């Protein structure tokens, strides 16, 4: 493994992704941590272009924003939460794959 700014940042984003995944199960749905996370993901995406799929990042951010505001319940909330988890697992897998270059 080569130590560079890109690799260290990718490993930090992997750790941040895992922290947010765990916190999403334990914390209340209206927490701001996923919004801060997706802000960091957007920053990573614009700093290192081509590393992440922009559609996946945008889908996760939109689902996180919809979950932040509690105006929906039932099956729609379940679908948004599942889509956010799928996006975060995909991003964790991508960060893991990119960190060992």
PyMOL CGO cylinders between C-alpha atoms (Angstrom):
from pymol import cmd
from pymol.cgo import CYLINDER

trace = [
    CYLINDER, 0.00, 0.00, 0.00, 1.32, 3.37, -0.98, 0.3, 1, 1, 1, 1, 1, 1,
    CYLINDER, 1.32, 3.37, -0.98, 0.79, 6.16, 1.53, 0.3, 1, 1, 1, 1, 1, 1,
    CYLINDER, 0.79, 6.16, 1.53, -0.60, 9.21, -0.19, 0.3, 1, 1, 1, 1, 1, 1,
    CYLINDER, -0.60, 9.21, -0.19, -3.18, 11.85, 0.59, 0.3, 1, 1, 1, 1, 1, 1,
    CYLINDER, -3.18, 11.85, 0.59, -5.76, 10.07, -1.56, 0.3, 1, 1, 1, 1, 1, 1,
    CYLINDER, -5.76, 10.07, -1.56, -5.30, 6.72, 0.20, 0.3, 1, 1, 1, 1, 1, 1,
    CYLINDER, -5.30, 6.72, 0.20, -5.40, 8.20, 3.68, 0.3, 1, 1, 1, 1, 1, 1,
    CYLINDER, -5.40, 8.20, 3.68, -8.51, 10.25, 2.84, 0.3, 1, 1, 1, 1, 1, 1,
    CYLINDER, -8.51, 10.25, 2.84, -10.17, 7.16, 1.38, 0.3, 1, 1, 1, 1, 1, 1,
    CYLINDER, -10.17, 7.16, 1.38, -9.47, 5.15, 4.53, 0.3, 1, 1, 1, 1, 1, 1,
    CYLINDER, -9.47, 5.15, 4.53, -10.86, 7.99, 6.65, 0.3, 1, 1, 1, 1, 1, 1,
    CYLINDER, -10.86, 7.99, 6.65, -14.00, 8.06, 4.51, 0.3, 1, 1, 1, 1, 1, 1,
    CYLINDER, -14.00, 8.06, 4.51, -14.34, 4.29, 4.94, 0.3, 1, 1, 1, 1, 1, 1,
    CYLINDER, -14.34, 4.29, 4.94, -14.17, 4.67, 8.72, 0.3, 1, 1, 1, 1, 1, 1,
    CYLINDER, -14.17, 4.67, 8.72, -16.65, 7.58, 8.61, 0.3, 1, 1, 1, 1, 1, 1,
    CYLINDER, -16.65, 7.58, 8.61, -19.01, 5.46, 6.50, 0.3, 1, 1, 1, 1, 1, 1,
    CYLINDER, -19.01, 5.46, 6.50, -18.92, 2.62, 9.01, 0.3, 1, 1, 1, 1, 1, 1,
    CYLINDER, -18.92, 2.62, 9.01, -19.51, 5.04, 11.90, 0.3, 1, 1, 1, 1, 1, 1,
    CYLINDER, -19.51, 5.04, 11.90, -22.55, 6.51, 10.16, 0.3, 1, 1, 1, 1, 1, 1,
    CYLINDER, -22.55, 6.51, 10.16, -23.91, 3.05, 9.35, 0.3, 1, 1, 1, 1, 1, 1,
    CYLINDER, -23.91, 3.05, 9.35, -23.74, 2.05, 13.01, 0.3, 1, 1, 1, 1, 1, 1,
    CYLINDER, -23.74, 2.05, 13.01, -25.09, 5.40, 14.19, 0.3, 1, 1, 1, 1, 1, 1,
    CYLINDER, -25.09, 5.40, 14.19, -28.00, 5.16, 11.76, 0.3, 1, 1, 1, 1, 1, 1,
    CYLINDER, -28.00, 5.16, 11.76, -29.24, 2.06, 13.56, 0.3, 1, 1, 1, 1, 1, 1,
    CYLINDER, -29.24, 2.06, 13.56, -28.70, 3.45, 17.05, 0.3, 1, 1, 1, 1, 1, 1,
    CYLINDER, -28.70, 3.45, 17.05, -29.60, 7.13, 16.76, 0.3, 1, 1, 1, 1, 1, 1,
    CYLINDER, -29.60, 7.13, 16.76, -32.87, 8.86, 16.08, 0.3, 1, 1, 1, 1, 1, 1,
    CYLINDER, -32.87, 8.86, 16.08, -33.86, 9.31, 12.42, 0.3, 1, 1, 1, 1, 1, 1,
    CYLINDER, -33.86, 9.31, 12.42, -33.62, 13.10, 12.59, 0.3, 1, 1, 1, 1, 1, 1,
    CYLINDER, -33.62, 13.10, 12.59, -29.92, 13.22, 13.43, 0.3, 1, 1, 1, 1, 1, 1,
    CYLINDER, -29.92, 13.22, 13.43, -27.62, 15.44, 11.39, 0.3, 1, 1, 1, 1, 1, 1,
    CYLINDER, -27.62, 15.44, 11.39, -24.73, 12.95, 11.15, 0.3, 1, 1, 1, 1, 1, 1,
    CYLINDER, -24.73, 12.95, 11.15, -25.78, 11.46, 7.76, 0.3, 1, 1, 1, 1, 1, 1,
    CYLINDER, -25.78, 11.46, 7.76, -26.10, 14.95, 6.30, 0.3, 1, 1, 1, 1, 1, 1,
    CYLINDER, -26.10, 14.95, 6.30, -22.58, 15.80, 7.46, 0.3, 1, 1, 1, 1, 1, 1,
    CYLINDER, -22.58, 15.80, 7.46, -21.43, 12.46, 6.05, 0.3, 1, 1, 1, 1, 1, 1,
    CYLINDER, -21.43, 12.46, 6.05, -22.90, 13.13, 2.61, 0.3, 1, 1, 1, 1, 1, 1,
    CYLINDER, -22.90, 13.13, 2.61, -21.40, 16.61, 2.65, 0.3, 1, 1, 1, 1, 1, 1,
    CYLINDER, -21.40, 16.61, 2.65, -18.01, 14.94, 3.19, 0.3, 1, 1, 1, 1, 1, 1,
    CYLINDER, -18.01, 14.94, 3.19, -18.79, 12.43, 0.42, 0.3, 1, 1, 1, 1, 1, 1,
    CYLINDER, -18.79, 12.43, 0.42, -19.59, 15.28, -1.97, 0.3, 1, 1, 1, 1, 1, 1,
    CYLINDER, -19.59, 15.28, -1.97, -16.31, 16.92, -0.99, 0.3, 1, 1, 1, 1, 1, 1,
    CYLINDER, -16.31, 16.92, -0.99, -14.46, 13.66, -1.63, 0.3, 1, 1, 1, 1, 1, 1,
    CYLINDER, -14.46, 13.66, -1.63, -16.23, 13.25, -4.96, 0.3, 1, 1, 1, 1, 1, 1,
    CYLINDER, -16.23, 13.25, -4.96, -15.26, 16.74, -6.13, 0.3, 1, 1, 1, 1, 1, 1,
    CYLINDER, -15.26, 16.74, -6.13, -11.70, 16.42, -4.83, 0.3, 1, 1, 1, 1, 1, 1,
    CYLINDER, -11.70, 16.42, -4.83, -11.04, 13.04, -6.46, 0.3, 1, 1, 1, 1, 1, 1,
    CYLINDER, -11.04, 13.04, -6.46, -13.28, 12.91, -9.55, 0.3, 1, 1, 1, 1, 1, 1,
    CYLINDER, -13.28, 12.91, -9.55, -14.03, 9.56, -11.09, 0.3, 1, 1, 1, 1, 1, 1,
    CYLINDER, -14.03, 9.56, -11.09, -13.74, 7.59, -7.85, 0.3, 1, 1, 1, 1, 1, 1,
    CYLINDER, -13.74, 7.59, -7.85, -17.46, 7.53, -6.99, 0.3, 1, 1, 1, 1, 1, 1,
    CYLINDER, -17.46, 7.53, -6.99, -20.60, 7.17, -9.04, 0.3, 1, 1, 1, 1, 1, 1,
    CYLINDER, -20.60, 7.17, -9.04, -22.37, 10.56, -8.83, 0.3, 1, 1, 1, 1, 1, 1,
    CYLINDER, -22.37, 10.56, -8.83, -25.83, 8.99, -9.17, 0.3, 1, 1, 1, 1, 1, 1,
    CYLINDER, -25.83, 8.99, -9.17, -25.24, 6.79, -6.15, 0.3, 1, 1, 1, 1, 1, 1,
    CYLINDER, -25.24, 6.79, -6.15, -23.97, 9.71, -4.08, 0.3, 1, 1, 1, 1, 1, 1,
    CYLINDER, -23.97, 9.71, -4.08, -26.94, 11.87, -5.05, 0.3, 1, 1, 1, 1, 1, 1,
    CYLINDER, -26.94, 11.87, -5.05, -29.44, 9.07, -4.33, 0.3, 1, 1, 1, 1, 1, 1,
    CYLINDER, -29.44, 9.07, -4.33, -27.98, 8.62, -0.86, 0.3, 1, 1, 1, 1, 1, 1,
    CYLINDER, -27.98, 8.62, -0.86, -28.03, 12.34, -0.12, 0.3, 1, 1, 1, 1, 1, 1,
    CYLINDER, -28.03, 12.34, -0.12, -31.64, 12.70, -1.26, 0.3, 1, 1, 1, 1, 1, 1,
    CYLINDER, -31.64, 12.70, -1.26, -32.81, 9.72, 0.77, 0.3, 1, 1, 1, 1, 1, 1,
    CYLINDER, -32.81, 9.72, 0.77, -30.93, 11.06, 3.79, 0.3, 1, 1, 1, 1, 1, 1,
    CYLINDER, -30.93, 11.06, 3.79, -32.58, 14.45, 3.39, 0.3, 1, 1, 1, 1, 1, 1,
    CYLINDER, -32.58, 14.45, 3.39, -36.02, 12.87, 3.14, 0.3, 1, 1, 1, 1, 1, 1,
    CYLINDER, -36.02, 12.87, 3.14, -35.36, 10.80, 6.26, 0.3, 1, 1, 1, 1, 1, 1,
    CYLINDER, -35.36, 10.80, 6.26, -34.24, 13.91, 8.13, 0.3, 1, 1, 1, 1, 1, 1,
    CYLINDER, -34.24, 13.91, 8.13, -37.70, 15.44, 7.87, 0.3, 1, 1, 1, 1, 1, 1,
    CYLINDER, -37.70, 15.44, 7.87, -40.26, 13.24, 9.59, 0.3, 1, 1, 1, 1, 1, 1,
    CYLINDER, -40.26, 13.24, 9.59, -43.30, 13.94, 7.50, 0.3, 1, 1, 1, 1, 1, 1,
    CYLINDER, -43.30, 13.94, 7.50, -43.60, 10.39, 6.21, 0.3, 1, 1, 1, 1, 1, 1,
    CYLINDER, -43.60, 10.39, 6.21, -44.22, 7.08, 7.92, 0.3, 1, 1, 1, 1, 1, 1,
    CYLINDER, -44.22, 7.08, 7.92, -44.78, 3.46, 7.05, 0.3, 1, 1, 1, 1, 1, 1,
    CYLINDER, -44.78, 3.46, 7.05, -43.56, 1.82, 3.91, 0.3, 1, 1, 1, 1, 1, 1,
    CYLINDER, -43.56, 1.82, 3.91, -42.15, 4.98, 2.30, 0.3, 1, 1, 1, 1, 1, 1,
    CYLINDER, -42.15, 4.98, 2.30, -39.86, 5.57, 5.26, 0.3, 1, 1, 1, 1, 1, 1,
    CYLINDER, -39.86, 5.57, 5.26, -38.78, 1.92, 5.15, 0.3, 1, 1, 1, 1, 1, 1,
    CYLINDER, -38.78, 1.92, 5.15, -37.94, 2.20, 1.43, 0.3, 1, 1, 1, 1, 1, 1,
    CYLINDER, -37.94, 2.20, 1.43, -35.94, 5.41, 1.96, 0.3, 1, 1, 1, 1, 1, 1,
    CYLINDER, -35.94, 5.41, 1.96, -34.04, 3.91, 4.88, 0.3, 1, 1, 1, 1, 1, 1,
    CYLINDER, -34.04, 3.91, 4.88, -33.27, 0.75, 2.91, 0.3, 1, 1, 1, 1, 1, 1,
    CYLINDER, -33.27, 0.75, 2.91, -32.07, 2.78, -0.08, 0.3, 1, 1, 1, 1, 1, 1,
    CYLINDER, -32.07, 2.78, -0.08, -29.83, 4.88, 2.17, 0.3, 1, 1, 1, 1, 1, 1,
    CYLINDER, -29.83, 4.88, 2.17, -28.34, 1.74, 3.71, 0.3, 1, 1, 1, 1, 1, 1,
    CYLINDER, -28.34, 1.74, 3.71, -27.74, 0.22, 0.28, 0.3, 1, 1, 1, 1, 1, 1,
    CYLINDER, -27.74, 0.22, 0.28, -25.99, 3.41, -0.85, 0.3, 1, 1, 1, 1, 1, 1,
    CYLINDER, -25.99, 3.41, -0.85, -23.81, 3.50, 2.28, 0.3, 1, 1, 1, 1, 1, 1,
    CYLINDER, -23.81, 3.50, 2.28, -22.84, -0.15, 1.90, 0.3, 1, 1, 1, 1, 1, 1,
    CYLINDER, -22.84, -0.15, 1.90, -21.98, 0.50, -1.75, 0.3, 1, 1, 1, 1, 1, 1,
    CYLINDER, -21.98, 0.50, -1.75, -19.88, 3.53, -0.77, 0.3, 1, 1, 1, 1, 1, 1,
    CYLINDER, -19.88, 3.53, -0.77, -18.14, 1.54, 1.98, 0.3, 1, 1, 1, 1, 1, 1,
    CYLINDER, -18.14, 1.54, 1.98, -17.32, -1.18, -0.54, 0.3, 1, 1, 1, 1, 1, 1,
    CYLINDER, -17.32, -1.18, -0.54, -16.04, 1.43, -3.02, 0.3, 1, 1, 1, 1, 1, 1,
    CYLINDER, -16.04, 1.43, -3.02, -13.89, 3.15, -0.38, 0.3, 1, 1, 1, 1, 1, 1,
    CYLINDER, -13.89, 3.15, -0.38, -12.50, -0.22, 0.69, 0.3, 1, 1, 1, 1, 1, 1,
    CYLINDER, -12.50, -0.22, 0.69, -11.72, -1.15, -2.90, 0.3, 1, 1, 1, 1, 1, 1,
    CYLINDER, -11.72, -1.15, -2.90, -10.05, 2.20, -3.63, 0.3, 1, 1, 1, 1, 1, 1,
    CYLINDER, -10.05, 2.20, -3.63, -8.04, 2.41, -0.41, 0.3, 1, 1, 1, 1, 1, 1,
    CYLINDER, -8.04, 2.41, -0.41, -5.71, -0.50, -1.20, 0.3, 1, 1, 1, 1, 1, 1,
    CYLINDER, -5.71, -0.50, -1.20, -4.41, 0.68, -4.57, 0.3, 1, 1, 1, 1, 1, 1,
]
cmd.load_cgo(trace, "trace")
